[in-house]
Amino acid sequence: MKINEVEALVGITKKNIRFYEERGLLSPRRNSENGYRDYGEAELVVLRQIKLLRKLGVPLEEIRKMQSGGITLGDGMRRHLVTLEREQRSLEQSMELCRQLKDRKGTLETLDARELLEEMEHMEREGTTFLNRQVGDTRHIRYVAPAVVTVLTVLLMAGLIGLMLWGFSIDAADAPPLLLIVVLVMLPAVVIVGVLLALIQRVKEIQKGEAEDAKNY
């Protein structure tokens, strides 16, 4: 069975399926003839299990422990319930603070946030976790620098290739041998390919570091 068929049957994207394979949660066989992954009923069962547990918010590491037999399903669920109950308490406390703010008169300009922030910091020291959305406020900025560098480098190398080809074409009699021209053109072309590959790798690193987004499936 191919990955497209698995995606349709289980309702998990190809990206996530490959991610689970990279994390060692899924190990499909390889077709001896073409080397492609060959998914069977066993892989469908595992993916449905992963899908169920991820929908319940179970961390990947806990799923791995259950798969390996390090903990039982019951143990894993008991541990996860503790986490959910802690998150529920944190959410209830956040809701209570929101209710307090809802009942206040006036505009945002009149709000003195210092007292509430001190109260929240005290609650955090006691174990409360608030939804800190500011963590992702600057996320897109991380992509700007590598993208700008890549664009400038590609434009520079492409311009260099165009300039060389133009120079050789207007003075064909004094142009170097064809093989040398190819080598000269290939050098900036290789730089372009290298920069693009580096950008792809950098984007993957950024994505992997953004609070491990893929874990939130």
C-alpha positions in Angstrom: 0.0 0.0 0.0 1.3 3.4 -0.9 1.4 6.5 1.4 -1.3 8.2 -0.6 -3.7 5.3 0.1 -2.7 5.3 3.8 -3.4 9.1 4.0 -6.9 8.5 2.5 -7.7 5.5 4.7 -6.5 6.9 8.1 -6.9 10.6 7.6 -3.3 11.5 8.5 -1.3 13.7 6.2 1.8 12.3 4.4 3.8 14.9 6.2 2.7 13.6 9.6 3.1 9.9 8.5 6.8 10.6 7.6 7.3 12.6 10.8 6.1 9.6 12.8 8.5 7.4 10.9 11.4 9.8 11.6 10.5 9.6 15.3 10.5 5.9 15.3 6.8 5.4 16.0 6.2 3.7 12.7 8.4 1.3 10.7 6.9 0.3 7.4 8.7 -2.3 5.2 10.6 -1.4 2.1 9.7 -2.9 -1.3 12.7 -4.9 -2.4 12.1 -4.1 -6.0 11.9 -0.3 -5.9 12.8 0.6 -2.4 9.5 2.4 -1.7 7.8 2.1 1.6 5.2 -0.6 1.7 2.4 0.0 4.2 0.2 -2.8 5.4 -2.6 -3.4 7.9 -0.2 -3.4 10.8 0.9 0.2 9.9 -2.8 1.3 9.6 -3.5 -0.1 13.1 -0.5 1.8 14.5 -1.4 5.1 12.8 -5.0 4.9 14.0 -3.6 4.4 17.5 -1.3 7.4 17.2 -4.1 9.5 15.7 -6.4 8.6 18.6 -3.8 9.4 21.3 -2.7 12.6 19.6 -6.3 13.8 19.4 -6.4 13.3 23.2 -3.2 15.3 23.5 -0.8 12.5 24.5 2.8 13.5 24.0 4.8 11.5 21.4 7.3 10.3 24.0 4.5 8.8 26.0 3.2 7.0 22.9 6.7 5.7 22.3 6.9 4.3 25.8 3.5 2.6 25.4 4.5 1.1 22.1 7.7 -0.3 23.5 6.0 -1.7 26.6 7.8 0.6 28.9 4.4 1.6 30.4 1.0 0.1 29.9 -1.9 1.9 28.2 -3.5 2.4 31.6 -0.4 3.9 33.1 0.0 6.2 30.1 -3.6 7.4 30.4 -3.3 8.0 34.2 -0.2 10.1 33.6 -1.9 12.0 30.9 -4.9 12.6 33.1 -2.7 14.3 35.6 -1.4 16.6 32.9 -4.9 17.4 31.7 -6.2 18.1 35.2 -3.3 20.5 35.7 -4.0 22.2 32.4 -7.7 22.4 33.4 -6.8 24.1 36.7 -4.6 26.6 34.8 -7.4 27.3 32.3 -9.9 27.8 35.0 -7.6 30.3 36.7 -7.1 32.1 33.4 -10.8 32.3 32.9 -11.3 33.7 36.4 -8.8 36.5 35.7 -10.6 37.2 32.4 -13.9 37.5 34.3 -12.3 40.0 36.7 -11.2 42.1 33.7 -14.6 41.7 32.0 -16.3 43.4 35.0 -13.9 46.3 35.1 -15.1 49.6 33.8 -13.1 51.9 31.4 -10.8 51.3 28.5 -7.5 49.5 28.1 -5.7 52.8 28.7 -7.0 52.9 32.2 -5.8 49.4 33.0 -2.8 49.1 35.4 -1.5 45.6 34.5 1.3 45.5 37.0 -0.8 44.2 39.9 -2.3 41.4 37.8 1.0 40.5 36.3 2.5 40.1 39.7 -0.4 37.9 40.7 0.0 35.8 37.6 3.8 35.4 38.2 2.9 34.2 41.8 0.5 31.7 40.3 3.0 30.5 37.8 5.5 29.8 40.6 2.9 27.6 42.2 2.4 25.6 38.9 -0.1 27.5 36.8 0.6 27.7 33.1 -0.9 30.6 31.1 -1.4 30.7 27.3 1.6 32.9 26.5 0.8 33.9 23.0 3.7 36.4 22.8 6.0 33.4 22.2 4.8 33.2 18.6 4.5 37.0 18.0 7.9 37.2 16.3 7.9 33.8 14.7 7.7 35.0 11.1 10.7 37.3 11.6 12.9 34.2 11.9 12.3 33.4 8.2 13.1 36.9 6.9 16.9 37.0 7.3 17.6 33.6 5.6 15.1 34.4 2.8 16.6 37.9 2.1 20.1 36.4 2.0 19.0 33.7 -0.3 17.2 36.1 -2.7 20.2 38.5 -2.8 22.7 35.7 -3.4 20.5 34.1 -6.1 20.1 37.4 -7.9 23.8 38.2 -7.7 24.8 34.7 -9.1 22.2 34.8 -11.8 23.4 38.3 -12.8 26.9 37.0 -12.9 25.9 34.1 -15.2 24.0 36.5 -17.4 26.9 38.9 -17.6 29.4 36.2 -18.5 27.1 34.8 -21.2 26.5 38.2 -22.6 30.2 39.0 -22.7 31.0 35.8 -24.4 28.3 36.3 -27.0 29.3 39.8 -28.1 32.9 38.8 -28.6 32.6 35.2 -29.7 36.0 35.2 -31.4 37.9 35.8 -28.2 35.6 33.7 -26.1 37.3 30.8 -24.1 36.6 27.2 -25.1 33.1 25.9 -24.6 34.2 23.6 -21.8 35.7 26.5 -19.8 32.5 28.5 -20.4 30.4 25.7 -19.0 32.7 25.5 -15.9 32.6 29.3 -15.4 28.8 29.3 -15.6 28.4 26.2 -13.4 30.3 27.8 -10.5 27.7 30.4 -9.7 25.0 27.9 -10.6 26.3 25.6 -7.9 26.3 28.5 -5.4 22.6 29.1 -6.2 21.7 25.5 -5.6 23.8 25.4 -2.4 22.1 28.5 -1.1 18.6 27.2 -1.9 19.4 23.9 -0.1 20.7 25.8 2.9 17.5 27.9 3.0 15.4 24.7 3.0 17.5 23.2 5.8 17.3 26.5 7.8 13.5 26.6 7.4 13.3 23.0 8.6 15.4 23.9 11.7 13.2 26.9 12.5 10.1 24.9 12.1 11.5 22.1 14.3 12.4 24.7 17.0 9.0 26.4 17.1 7.7 24.7 20.1 7.8 21.5 18.1 4.7 22.3 16.1 4.4 18.9 14.7 3.8 17.5 18.1 0.5 19.3 18.1 -0.7 17.4 15.1 
